[in-house]
């Protein structure tokens, strides 16, 4: 047997070797150096994370299984006003708004159960003010046992302030939409309702939450036009057809066909893609019916006007011609051209003449009024002497006044010489107003005609102290065939067209007529006419 003694001898020597004191001392120094390096690195790490945790704007926290804070970083003071020392060891519910504690506890229970549940709640700050925070957290387990919660808390007070402002603006906008008396409607690319205001919901007898996302065409259009409208709408959304800014259409509202007028604009996103349509719609059913009724009324009126014109033409030819003959032959008989007539016969002839003249006046006034209303009378504007026509009027009206012992006075501004107007129509205006005053002024009464000029206007006043007019009756004065005394046996003759003709003629000259009156004290008719057509005032 051969035995190798080299290695065993060396190994045995190593195992049996005992370190010297010097070696032990060296080993200890090496271990101390390594420990110092580790401690330095640990301190650096702690300082690194501590600096960052302490300078965070958001709050890092930890609570134990009983809900007491075991860690909180200094950011808590920025949110609550409490320092770290004031929070550590306190229960988290101390800082939560009482109304939010039940909901927060439910959310924490879900978090402990493994559900990721961010939550928002209100906190009570040190100064008593209320603020809002948002928290995310997760449970802490050690050796499989739940020991607490770590979390991050973010101050969202500013965010909530912006949210409140946005909600306030949204509520205000909603009020504007709801107070509108028209339908405000927003539809998406598929025609589904995204918004409808209160007016629209009332028309469809539904709540907004019930009608949102329903297809607009399915609930509002008759079945026979529904598919066609959907097809047209799709073309608008694809940009293949232009959306009309306004159109009218028939909708089915509460099983009744109603006509709506719509104003529309396309809604686009930031890239210019069509998202839908914003529309405002107004029920114009009654308006359309009224327009049809007005059109029918106009057709009837036009037909009546033509009939009236034809009737007046017949009157002009068939009545005036024989009436003129009656009046002419009455004059001849009255003047004894065919032999002498006795007094009794002359009285009868006077009645015939007076009645014939009255009838002729009625016919002529009707024809003249009709022509004026249809705009067929034209003004013959010429320059003439105002004093000359005033003299003619005086010659024809003063005898009428003397028959009733009425004192009639003409007061004319000496500076008035000429004017540009229709001379004959001016005579009619003067004659009708003055004869009207004579008619309604009792015997021994007074009438004053004042004629002046001011700023290019001829101002005329015909004032009497006659029977006067009730205030409620003044509006009837210038209506055709109207007399304020409407009893069966009228005290005053007339057909009620004189003042109507006066008003029309004054208006044709660009003038204005008015009346002031008091019952049993008299009336004052005042009219103003430009002395030159170029000086007509826009006031009239």
DRENKE-629663 format. One record per residue (C-alpha): residue in one letter; x, y, z. Coordinates in Angstrom, 3 decimals. Example, Ala and Ser with C-alpha at 12.3 -4.5 7.8 and 13.67 -1.06 7.14 Angstrom:
BEGIN
a/12.300/-4.500/7.800
s/13.670/-1.060/7.140
This chain:
BEGIN
x/0.000/0.000/0.000
x/1.303/3.386/-1.068
x/0.198/6.427/0.897
x/0.433/10.031/-0.433
x/1.059/12.327/2.510
x/1.476/15.716/0.699
x/-2.083/17.286/0.596
x/-3.460/15.799/3.749
x/-0.537/17.155/5.605
x/-1.134/20.754/4.206
x/-4.889/20.685/4.772
x/-4.423/19.546/8.244
x/-2.018/22.361/8.805
x/-4.577/24.988/7.495
x/-7.334/23.634/9.677
x/-5.219/23.596/12.660
x/-3.865/27.096/12.022
x/-5.095/29.648/14.559
x/-5.275/33.387/13.432
x/-2.920/35.589/15.256
x/-4.044/38.622/17.248
x/-2.736/40.867/14.577
x/-4.765/39.077/11.918
x/-7.911/39.325/14.026
x/-7.378/42.997/14.546
x/-6.961/43.505/10.803
x/-10.128/41.563/10.084
x/-12.116/43.679/12.543
x/-10.866/46.883/10.914
x/-11.988/45.621/7.514
x/-15.470/44.807/8.849
x/-15.753/48.200/10.568
x/-14.790/49.922/7.323
x/-17.445/47.985/5.394
x/-20.037/48.861/8.064
x/-19.183/52.557/7.864
x/-19.549/52.487/4.099
x/-22.907/50.732/4.381
x/-24.103/53.166/7.031
x/-23.030/56.108/4.878
x/-24.790/54.705/1.884
x/-27.895/54.013/3.962
x/-27.858/57.554/5.318
x/-27.443/58.950/1.828
x/-30.372/56.833/0.656
x/-32.487/57.926/3.597
x/-31.610/61.569/2.994
x/-32.308/61.175/-0.727
x/-35.785/59.787/-0.190
x/-36.477/61.992/2.811
x/-35.649/65.144/0.847
x/-37.958/64.114/-1.927
x/-40.773/62.977/0.312
x/-40.571/66.117/2.400
x/-40.642/68.337/-0.679
x/-43.545/66.662/-2.389
x/-46.614/68.817/-2.989
x/-48.813/65.780/-2.474
x/-49.324/64.015/0.831
x/-47.921/60.542/1.495
x/-49.440/58.853/4.508
x/-49.726/55.587/6.364
x/-52.316/54.520/8.910
x/-52.331/51.447/11.084
x/-55.033/48.831/11.334
x/-56.960/51.023/13.782
x/-56.903/54.042/11.496
x/-54.234/56.128/13.272
x/-51.570/57.951/11.271
x/-48.153/56.334/11.561
x/-46.527/58.423/8.841
x/-47.298/61.712/7.111
x/-45.038/63.963/5.053
x/-44.827/67.772/5.544
x/-47.107/68.454/2.552
x/-50.003/67.863/4.936
x/-49.576/71.402/6.255
x/-50.134/72.919/2.799
x/-53.459/71.123/2.506
x/-54.844/71.116/6.053
x/-52.801/73.682/7.962
x/-51.762/71.008/10.475
x/-48.092/70.169/11.008
x/-46.707/66.616/10.892
x/-46.512/66.395/14.707
x/-50.176/67.484/14.987
x/-51.341/64.721/12.663
x/-49.205/61.734/13.675
x/-51.026/59.547/16.148
x/-54.443/61.040/15.360
x/-57.308/59.117/13.802
x/-57.906/59.872/10.123
x/-61.625/60.553/10.683
x/-60.706/63.591/12.775
x/-59.831/65.447/9.576
x/-62.708/64.209/7.371
x/-65.984/66.078/6.918
x/-68.595/64.207/9.018
x/-70.967/63.777/6.075
x/-68.266/62.030/4.028
x/-67.089/59.538/6.707
x/-69.634/56.757/5.908
x/-68.812/56.761/2.201
x/-65.070/56.898/2.902
x/-65.259/53.896/5.214
x/-67.043/51.903/2.506
x/-64.318/52.835/-0.011
x/-61.555/51.837/2.451
x/-63.254/48.480/3.029
x/-63.213/47.873/-0.728
x/-59.533/48.834/-0.857
x/-58.674/46.387/1.921
x/-60.622/43.750/0.000
x/-58.264/44.170/-2.947
x/-60.360/46.500/-5.114
x/-58.492/49.507/-6.464
x/-60.807/52.273/-5.327
x/-59.685/55.916/-5.629
x/-61.961/58.192/-3.621
x/-62.686/61.848/-3.163
x/-63.910/63.475/0.030
x/-63.980/66.714/1.946
x/-61.556/67.563/4.731
x/-61.841/70.035/7.575
x/-58.799/72.282/7.671
x/-57.228/73.655/10.816
x/-58.952/77.013/10.309
x/-62.330/75.263/9.980
x/-62.632/75.743/6.228
x/-63.688/72.917/3.944
x/-61.484/71.651/1.111
x/-61.456/68.702/-1.288
x/-58.862/65.914/-1.682
x/-58.487/62.878/-3.908
x/-56.876/59.756/-2.417
x/-55.484/56.515/-3.795
x/-54.284/53.843/-1.360
x/-53.406/50.196/-0.972
x/-53.381/47.815/1.949
x/-50.158/46.815/3.787
x/-49.661/43.142/4.631
x/-46.888/41.597/6.775
x/-46.503/37.836/6.918
x/-49.920/37.607/5.263
x/-51.552/39.769/7.939
x/-53.190/43.173/7.209
x/-51.445/45.848/9.273
x/-52.529/49.165/7.707
x/-52.830/51.338/4.616
x/-50.390/53.426/2.573
x/-51.766/56.186/0.390
x/-51.307/59.333/-1.658
x/-53.510/62.387/-1.068
x/-53.855/65.163/-3.670
x/-55.317/68.600/-3.074
x/-58.093/69.133/-5.666
x/-59.611/72.329/-4.209
x/-58.728/74.350/-7.302
x/-59.996/71.594/-9.547
x/-63.300/71.542/-7.641
x/-63.497/75.335/-7.894
x/-63.117/75.094/-11.665
x/-65.648/72.271/-11.684
x/-68.141/74.393/-9.739
x/-67.641/77.289/-12.123
x/-68.119/75.010/-15.120
x/-71.252/73.557/-13.535
x/-72.544/77.059/-12.812
x/-71.940/78.103/-16.420
x/-73.492/74.872/-17.675
x/-76.548/75.401/-15.474
x/-76.819/78.985/-16.690
x/-76.572/77.860/-20.314
x/-79.201/75.204/-19.604
x/-81.509/77.890/-18.202
x/-81.037/79.923/-21.384
x/-81.939/76.850/-23.415
x/-84.924/76.014/-21.225
x/-86.361/79.524/-21.224
x/-86.281/79.684/-25.014
x/-89.693/79.390/-26.607
x/-88.328/77.176/-29.379
x/-86.925/73.661/-29.580
x/-83.133/73.496/-29.128
x/-81.878/70.191/-30.519
x/-78.457/68.575/-31.001
x/-78.155/65.344/-32.997
x/-75.043/63.258/-33.703
x/-73.917/61.743/-37.001
x/-76.437/58.903/-36.674
x/-79.297/61.261/-35.912
x/-79.411/60.347/-32.227
x/-80.469/63.070/-29.807
x/-77.589/64.423/-27.705
x/-79.406/67.438/-26.246
x/-82.977/68.712/-26.126
x/-84.190/71.685/-24.099
x/-87.279/71.965/-21.902
x/-89.495/73.238/-24.734
x/-88.691/70.216/-26.871
x/-89.323/67.795/-24.013
x/-92.686/69.457/-23.332
x/-93.732/69.083/-26.965
x/-92.843/65.375/-26.931
x/-94.262/64.927/-23.412
x/-91.120/63.304/-22.017
x/-88.150/63.882/-19.717
x/-84.745/64.754/-21.154
x/-83.103/61.599/-19.772
x/-85.762/59.504/-21.497
x/-85.298/61.053/-24.931
x/-81.492/61.334/-25.022
x/-79.889/58.798/-27.426
x/-83.176/58.136/-29.220
x/-83.191/58.577/-32.990
x/-84.704/61.963/-33.857
x/-86.235/60.785/-37.108
x/-87.916/57.772/-35.499
x/-89.810/59.886/-32.942
x/-90.647/62.995/-34.954
x/-91.218/62.193/-38.634
x/-94.260/60.532/-40.202
x/-93.532/57.017/-41.327
x/-93.943/57.844/-45.019
x/-91.104/60.424/-44.940
x/-88.853/58.932/-42.231
x/-86.455/56.888/-44.390
x/-86.065/59.667/-46.927
x/-85.114/62.155/-44.182
x/-82.593/59.686/-42.716
x/-80.982/59.270/-46.128
x/-80.772/63.026/-46.646
x/-79.315/63.501/-43.162
x/-76.622/60.887/-43.830
x/-75.611/62.823/-46.956
x/-75.219/65.993/-44.850
x/-73.028/64.121/-42.347
x/-70.828/62.780/-45.158
x/-70.535/66.223/-46.720
x/-72.276/65.078/-49.897
x/-75.149/67.556/-49.543
x/-75.240/71.097/-48.191
x/-77.330/71.669/-45.063
x/-79.802/74.511/-45.570
x/-79.508/77.188/-42.847
x/-83.327/77.393/-42.732
x/-86.111/75.129/-43.907
x/-89.709/74.286/-43.045
x/-91.099/70.793/-42.652
x/-93.962/68.814/-41.195
x/-93.356/66.860/-37.957
x/-95.495/64.399/-36.052
x/-96.050/65.898/-32.592
x/-98.420/64.005/-30.255
x/-99.922/62.237/-33.289
x/-100.637/65.586/-34.957
x/-98.948/67.023/-38.038
x/-97.316/70.342/-37.155
x/-95.262/72.658/-39.356
x/-91.875/73.704/-37.963
x/-89.345/76.230/-39.177
x/-85.746/75.143/-38.469
x/-82.504/77.126/-38.222
x/-79.493/74.785/-38.503
x/-75.694/74.754/-38.273
x/-73.260/71.856/-38.618
x/-71.160/70.917/-35.576
x/-67.502/70.086/-36.259
x/-64.588/68.824/-34.141
x/-61.145/70.440/-33.948
x/-60.112/68.628/-37.141
x/-63.103/69.920/-39.094
x/-64.926/66.583/-39.112
x/-68.728/66.816/-38.989
x/-70.054/65.614/-35.619
x/-73.739/66.475/-35.908
x/-76.240/69.319/-36.174
x/-77.399/72.074/-33.825
x/-80.954/73.199/-34.619
x/-83.588/75.545/-33.253
x/-87.158/74.865/-34.306
x/-90.323/76.918/-33.958
x/-93.896/75.719/-34.415
x/-95.267/77.898/-37.242
x/-98.440/75.899/-37.907
x/-100.800/78.714/-36.896
x/-98.661/81.245/-38.764
x/-98.893/79.187/-41.944
x/-102.642/78.802/-41.534
x/-102.912/82.557/-40.971
x/-100.870/83.222/-44.109
x/-103.220/81.033/-46.107
x/-106.199/82.805/-44.574
x/-104.662/86.204/-45.389
x/-103.967/85.099/-48.939
x/-107.566/83.944/-49.293
x/-108.778/87.192/-47.720
x/-106.653/89.181/-50.160
x/-108.078/87.278/-53.095
x/-111.585/87.947/-51.779
x/-110.709/91.597/-51.156
x/-109.231/92.007/-54.624
x/-112.323/90.454/-56.105
x/-114.534/92.718/-53.963
x/-112.518/95.744/-55.070
x/-112.996/94.843/-58.697
x/-116.700/94.300/-58.052
x/-116.944/97.646/-56.271
x/-115.138/99.424/-59.076
x/-117.481/97.869/-61.616
x/-120.468/98.799/-59.445
x/-119.309/102.399/-59.077
x/-118.759/102.620/-62.818
x/-122.356/101.539/-63.335
x/-123.515/104.119/-60.772
x/-121.498/106.783/-62.513
x/-123.074/106.010/-65.859
x/-126.535/104.721/-65.003
x/-127.395/107.092/-62.125
x/-125.529/110.332/-62.685
x/-126.670/110.698/-66.287
x/-130.443/110.568/-65.587
x/-129.946/112.470/-62.314
x/-128.260/115.327/-64.142
x/-131.198/115.382/-66.537
x/-133.657/115.528/-63.622
x/-131.743/118.402/-62.028
x/-131.412/120.220/-65.351
x/-135.099/120.035/-66.204
x/-136.003/120.967/-62.615
x/-133.944/124.144/-63.010
x/-135.717/124.931/-66.304
x/-139.158/124.458/-64.736
x/-138.159/126.472/-61.670
x/-136.979/129.348/-63.884
x/-140.298/129.266/-65.860
x/-138.708/128.364/-69.206
x/-141.785/126.251/-70.110
x/-144.426/128.474/-68.621
x/-145.120/130.033/-65.272
x/-145.185/127.861/-62.146
x/-147.058/128.753/-59.000
x/-145.552/128.932/-55.514
x/-146.669/125.430/-54.560
x/-144.989/124.003/-57.674
x/-141.811/125.975/-56.950
x/-141.696/124.472/-53.447
x/-141.960/120.994/-54.930
x/-139.264/121.842/-57.495
x/-136.983/123.060/-54.692
x/-137.459/119.754/-52.846
x/-136.620/117.880/-56.050
x/-133.500/119.996/-56.619
x/-132.352/119.712/-53.006
x/-132.891/115.953/-52.903
x/-131.297/115.488/-56.319
x/-128.243/117.534/-55.345
x/-127.890/115.552/-52.152
x/-128.097/112.282/-54.088
x/-125.592/113.552/-56.645
x/-123.238/114.572/-53.839
x/-123.495/111.076/-52.360
x/-122.739/109.407/-55.701
x/-119.823/111.720/-56.494
x/-118.391/111.316/-52.966
x/-118.573/107.518/-53.169
x/-116.822/107.471/-56.517
x/-114.175/109.944/-55.352
x/-113.557/108.067/-52.084
x/-113.247/104.731/-53.877
x/-110.777/106.205/-56.335
x/-108.742/107.703/-53.483
x/-108.610/104.392/-51.583
x/-107.406/102.580/-54.715
x/-104.795/105.239/-55.375
x/-106.386/106.209/-58.678
x/-106.637/109.902/-57.828
x/-103.527/111.854/-58.699
x/-102.543/115.245/-57.425
x/-102.372/118.053/-59.952
x/-99.674/120.092/-58.246
x/-99.501/123.679/-59.474
x/-98.585/127.049/-58.089
x/-101.635/129.135/-57.188
x/-102.668/132.122/-55.098
x/-103.837/131.156/-51.613
x/-105.803/134.420/-51.050
x/-107.768/133.793/-54.295
x/-109.058/130.355/-53.245
x/-109.771/131.676/-49.725
x/-111.943/134.360/-51.334
x/-113.797/131.682/-53.334
x/-114.374/129.676/-50.150
x/-115.629/132.774/-48.347
x/-118.118/133.502/-51.146
x/-119.558/129.983/-50.921
x/-119.606/129.515/-47.132
x/-120.492/132.951/-45.706
x/-124.041/132.815/-47.166
x/-124.479/129.367/-45.590
x/-123.471/130.777/-42.208
x/-125.753/133.797/-42.528
x/-128.746/131.508/-43.068
x/-128.175/130.313/-39.458
x/-127.115/133.725/-38.144
x/-123.651/132.313/-37.495
x/-120.772/134.757/-37.190
x/-117.946/133.437/-39.411
x/-114.515/135.056/-39.339
x/-111.519/134.460/-41.629
x/-108.089/135.388/-40.275
x/-105.383/135.042/-42.948
x/-101.679/135.766/-42.570
x/-100.853/138.596/-44.980
x/-97.481/136.977/-45.753
x/-99.144/133.974/-47.366
x/-99.145/134.527/-51.115
x/-98.749/131.315/-53.109
x/-98.255/127.589/-52.587
x/-97.719/124.442/-54.639
x/-100.638/122.011/-54.269
x/-103.728/120.644/-55.980
x/-105.938/123.733/-56.094
x/-109.264/121.921/-56.501
x/-108.566/119.462/-53.718
x/-107.535/122.297/-51.417
x/-110.922/123.892/-52.092
x/-112.652/120.611/-51.218
x/-110.702/120.417/-47.935
x/-111.630/123.984/-46.950
x/-115.261/123.679/-48.073
x/-115.914/120.345/-46.315
x/-114.381/121.469/-43.018
x/-116.150/124.840/-42.955
x/-119.531/123.470/-44.093
x/-119.176/120.745/-41.463
x/-118.580/123.425/-38.796
x/-121.628/125.394/-39.983
x/-123.761/122.237/-39.904
x/-122.915/121.426/-36.265
x/-122.928/124.995/-34.920
x/-126.259/126.217/-33.549
x/-127.850/129.508/-34.662
x/-126.046/132.672/-33.534
x/-122.892/130.660/-32.993
x/-119.314/131.567/-33.926
x/-116.796/130.050/-36.352
x/-113.207/131.208/-36.791
x/-110.933/130.116/-39.631
x/-107.273/130.878/-38.985
x/-104.693/130.457/-41.778
x/-100.967/130.867/-41.006
x/-97.632/129.542/-42.182
x/-94.727/128.138/-40.188
x/-91.508/126.489/-41.380
x/-92.848/125.896/-44.885
x/-96.169/124.493/-43.662
x/-99.634/125.932/-44.256
x/-101.457/125.726/-40.910
x/-105.253/125.937/-40.950
x/-107.610/125.945/-37.968
x/-111.411/125.715/-38.308
x/-112.814/126.372/-34.835
x/-116.490/126.499/-33.804
x/-118.509/126.660/-30.611
x/-120.967/124.009/-31.723
x/-122.180/120.786/-30.145
x/-118.684/119.275/-29.726
x/-117.658/115.644/-29.806
x/-117.302/113.013/-27.110
x/-113.698/111.814/-26.685
x/-114.736/108.224/-27.371
x/-116.324/109.294/-30.676
x/-113.373/111.245/-32.095
x/-111.940/108.067/-33.625
x/-115.120/107.632/-35.708
x/-114.895/111.046/-37.369
x/-112.782/110.085/-40.352
x/-114.455/106.756/-41.102
x/-116.611/106.536/-44.244
x/-120.400/106.688/-43.892
x/-120.034/107.572/-40.210
x/-122.092/110.135/-38.330
x/-121.954/110.524/-34.589
x/-125.692/111.236/-34.467
x/-127.007/107.796/-35.447
x/-130.607/108.103/-34.364
x/-133.390/107.187/-36.798
x/-134.324/110.826/-37.370
x/-130.993/112.484/-37.788
x/-130.870/116.102/-36.894
x/-128.090/116.778/-39.390
x/-128.047/115.919/-43.052
x/-125.033/114.243/-44.633
x/-123.686/110.902/-45.802
x/-120.610/110.775/-43.579
x/-118.002/111.001/-46.357
x/-116.894/114.628/-46.117
x/-114.301/114.236/-43.353
x/-113.051/110.966/-44.838
x/-112.363/112.733/-48.130
x/-110.689/115.606/-46.266
x/-108.351/113.181/-44.504
x/-107.452/111.399/-47.752
x/-106.706/114.657/-49.576
x/-104.609/116.014/-46.692
x/-102.694/112.750/-46.537
x/-102.110/112.801/-50.314
x/-100.476/116.208/-49.907
x/-98.128/114.827/-47.246
x/-99.984/116.591/-44.465
x/-101.651/115.787/-41.177
x/-105.080/116.499/-39.720
x/-106.155/116.471/-36.096
x/-109.162/117.499/-34.023
x/-109.644/118.973/-30.558
x/-113.139/118.931/-29.125
x/-115.186/119.170/-25.960
x/-118.838/118.296/-25.717
x/-121.178/121.334/-25.818
x/-118.191/123.680/-26.162
x/-117.172/123.179/-29.782
x/-114.504/121.640/-31.981
x/-111.271/122.711/-33.622
x/-110.138/120.931/-36.788
x/-106.466/121.586/-37.547
x/-104.563/120.510/-40.618
x/-101.057/121.167/-41.900
x/-99.922/120.839/-45.515
x/-96.486/121.611/-47.005
x/-96.580/124.764/-49.088
x/-94.142/123.042/-51.439
x/-94.118/119.233/-52.054
x/-90.324/119.189/-51.678
x/-90.735/120.409/-48.102
x/-92.899/117.480/-46.958
x/-91.946/116.353/-43.481
x/-91.099/112.733/-42.732
x/-93.114/113.187/-39.558
x/-96.295/112.625/-41.526
